[in-house]
Amino acid sequence: MTTGWTPRPPDAAYGPAGEHLPELEVPPPGRQRRWTVLLRWLLLLPQLIVVAVLGIAAFFVTIAGWFAALVQGRLPEGIARFLGGFLAYDTRVSASAMLLVDQYPPFSFDAPGHPVRIELRPGELNRLAVLFRLVLLIPAAIVTSLLQYGWAAVCWVFWLIALVLGRMPQPVYGAVAAVARFRMRYLAYVMMLTSAYPKRLFGDPAPAPVPAPVSAQGLQTPPPATPVSGTRPLLLSTGAKVLVVLFLVLGLGVGGLSSTTGTTDEDMNEPSWSATR
């Protein structure tokens, strides 16, 4: 099921062998209305305000879930549903802001008709991993921050491209989708909606080819049509992978520049020894 939140699977699926990596479902790049691209971030302003307010609530619910998971070894049902619903809503808004889809996200946790969906299967958690969650998530937090800084540095270029072409080119779409998916998986790990550490930033391995079924007359028939997804699996071209690396490099540069600027401002605001003598 690829809705905003998926009920827990049977207990047999828990544990490392049944560890479920959250999935993101986004349709392939298609035509977008240029006027919505032009005004995208303005149109999403109410959504961003709601996400920010709900994010404050999700922060405190996550803290409560942390204590509960330490005792029970899993998130309570109500907490998992709220955090899962919030993550689905946040992901839909982010996908729209990143120009992955044209359809406006509804003000709702549950949006079965929206093309952006996530699959979550909250289950058993390792209490030791829960206890040291803040330490364990540091590497993923660094990668997520670099990706977001890097994307923010060049997002205006993607906005111009989408405005001119009326769509996202495939390499750009793949790289941006990789950022959106990794961020979603990182947040799911932070909120203990999964025990799977964020991974596969550079896409999924290509699936094995499925042989065409053979009819009674010995002739191969085409496989039945299936819904097409642009991110499940997420197959990145060489150009898309280069863009992901560019995001990381730019993020490192922007982050370093911000730190340097902050340090310089502090130094300028500090009184010198000569002035205080």
Secondary structure, DSSP 8 states (H G I E B T S, - for coil): --SS------GGG-SGGG----EEE--------HHHHHTHHHHTHHHHHHHHHHHHHHHHHHHHHHHHHHHHSS--HHHHHHHHHHHHHHHHHHHHHTTS--S---SSS--TTSS-EEE-------HHHHHTHHHHTHHHHHHHHHHHHHHHHHHHHHHHHHHHHSS--HHHHHHHHHHHHHHHHHHHHHTTS-SS----TT-----------B-TTS-B---------SSTT----HHHHHHHHHHHHHHHHHHHHHHHHHHHHHHHHS--HHHH-
